[in-house]
Amino acid sequence: MMMDGTIGVNKPTIWFADEDFHDADEPYLPELYKESFHAWYEDARDMEACQYGMFRLYSRSASIYSTDMPEQHKLNASDWDETMNRLAMQCIQSEAYSVLLEQGVQYSAIPVTRRKDRKVFAAFIYAVNERLAISKPELEGYMKHYRVHFYRVFESVFVKEIMLQKNLIDKEATHRERLFLISKRLYDQIDAESVVREMLHSLEELYQDSEIYLYLSQDHLEGDSRVRPLEFRNSANDIVTEAFLEGKCCIDREQPGYIRLAIPMNGKQAAYGVLCIEINMVHWDESDLPAFMLIADTAGSAFENAKLYEQSNLLINELRIINEMTKRLNQSLRSREIFQYATAELLKIFAADYCCVLQLDRKSNEFKVRASNLEVLVGKTYANDYGFTGVVYRTKEALITSDYKNTKSVSSELMEDTNSRSLIGAPIFVDGEVAGVILVTHRDANYFSYDNYKLLQVVSTHIGLAVTNASLHAEMRKMIITDNLTNLHVRHYLDEEIQRKQRVDAQGSLILVDIDFFKTVNDTYGHQVGDRILIQVSAIVRSSIRNGDIAARWGGEELAIYLPNVPASRAVQIAERIRIRVESETDPKVTVSCGISEWEASHDKISVESLFYRADMALYESKKNGRNRINIG
């Protein structure tokens, strides 16, 4: 690490600063020689030595790169060429400074060495009238100046090559991530139609220049031309039938320029159909086949699961809803605190006049101001191509503006409203993508230094990590308060919520729900069926109450429902609706017994324990009086 003496913060060293080329790179060097020599000459052409003499660069392979020859010497160009060629080879072979005087012209050559192992890779030559000859140190200075340009070009090419490799790796990672998301979305669906449509939609996104069909052996979906009934044919070329009967992928390449694949959509119990794709060979890569088969297998498993739970379609899109809730919690709670803290700290760190932190709204694809010391901006939204935010979003790089008043390369409401002239901005990355932008401004021109610019990039990285950690924390919080089997809340969360509600509400009711003869169900059908019954009843409970009501797994086969600001008379109606639906919608059929208790602020408030005790006693009465009934405690 090296220290920045201006602001006293650690800055990473450039890790490739000592990298060098190797002998094996020789075929790729001519372009480097040419570009670097041209860049050097553009930098040095106004120097006196370039006005009166001629510089040349000779590579080990005898390639020549030359500056312009002075006009008065052009008649002797061939003599110069021969002498300089001879001197270049001598210099490279001897690896030492060489000088030659012929016909009033001094030719001097100095070897150009690699920076790492000091091996000679070229000769730097200067020819000039002997009266204007330059010394060895002067020539060495020109050579070193050239070598700086050479390695600058080399490092640029080196970094480009690394970025190319990184892009390939990122592409593969993106492909894997897309497959993961497709699999996740497929498993998110709980009915067969949604699974099929999601699978086809995902494949069309992946293979846009193709024709995709699904041949189903049963339950043909009406209204979707992509879904067709599976008809068995005797044709030897019918790869769809072959794939279904043999349970393996079949490929047809008979049509010139196209490839046709048929892949069975298998579940654990059977094959449910055949996925068929016809695509131009130009857009097809054999490495895509495993991914395509994985999607088909995943869809088959998801389709099978959906069929098994089709009678309980209340669970449709549950995972999607959970994801959206998690996203909203992350954006509205923890992230706001992070952005507000970041704004205050950035103003202190850079002694800036204004700071603005924007977050990208993934749904609208717009940026929203989440925190700023300019209050009128907070809450405003901007298109993702507007102003400096748009520049950062498009380039995914930090920026610095020294004088907005004189340049005004883009429009900026922040700069205009605050009369700011200097600005530094940086992206906030989350999972490798721009999720937000930080803008820091000052009214003075040329206020921010390059060090400030680099520091902001480091700070923005930490803010991105904080946002990511906040998201992970929110997900962990949800896991803690949710029962894995039923997806209802856990008991301690329900207790906390009732206590909180009793502090602000006027009344509330509690319903305890117990599945009748649940032990008999487990003994008769097994615990897997028992779990399925518990899931079905939980889904019925969840779909029978309001969003503000709280359902939890109280213990074993007992569920608890808290209804804020609902009297017992209304709670009876809700419990009755649940009881009727459980009796009619569960498979195997079961019934439930319910006990209800209530509290009112106008009377003495009762504790959470007492509320549960009363409901439990009422539930006991329901059980004692024959089950499948409701009782108020």
Buried (B, 14 or more C-beta within 10 A) or exposed (E): EEEBEEBEEEBEEEEEEEBBBEEEEEEEBEEBBBBBBBBBBEEBEEEEBBEBBBBBBBBBEEEBBBBEBBEEBEEBEEEBBEBBBBBBBBBBEEEEBBBBEBEEBBBBBBBBBBBEEEBBBBBBBBBBBEEEBBEEEEBBBBBEBBBBBBBEBBBEBBBEEEEEEEEEEEEEEEBEEBBEEBBEBBBBBBBBBBBBBBBBBBBBEBBEEBEBBBBBBEBBBEEEEBBBEBEEEEEEEBBBBBBBEEEEBBEBEEEEEBBBBBBBBBBEEEBBBBBBBBBEEEEBEEEBBEBBBBBBBBBBBBBBBBBEBEEBBBBBBBBEEBBEEBBEBBBEBBBBEBBBBBBEEBBEBBEBBBBBBBBBEEEEEBBBBBBBBBEEBBEBEBEBEBBBBBBBBEEEEBBBBBBBEEEEEBEBBBBEEBEBBBBBBBBBBBEEEBBBBBBBBBBEBEBBBEBBBBBBBEBBBEBBEBBBEBBEBBBEBEEEBBBEEBBBBBBEBBBBBBEEBBEEBEBBBBBBBBBBBBEEBBEEEEEEBBEBBBBBBBBBBBEBBEEEBBBBBBEEBBBBBBBBEBBBEEBBEBBEEBBBBBBEBBEEEBBBBBBBBBBBEEEEEBEBEEBBBBBBBBBBBBBEEEBBBBBBB
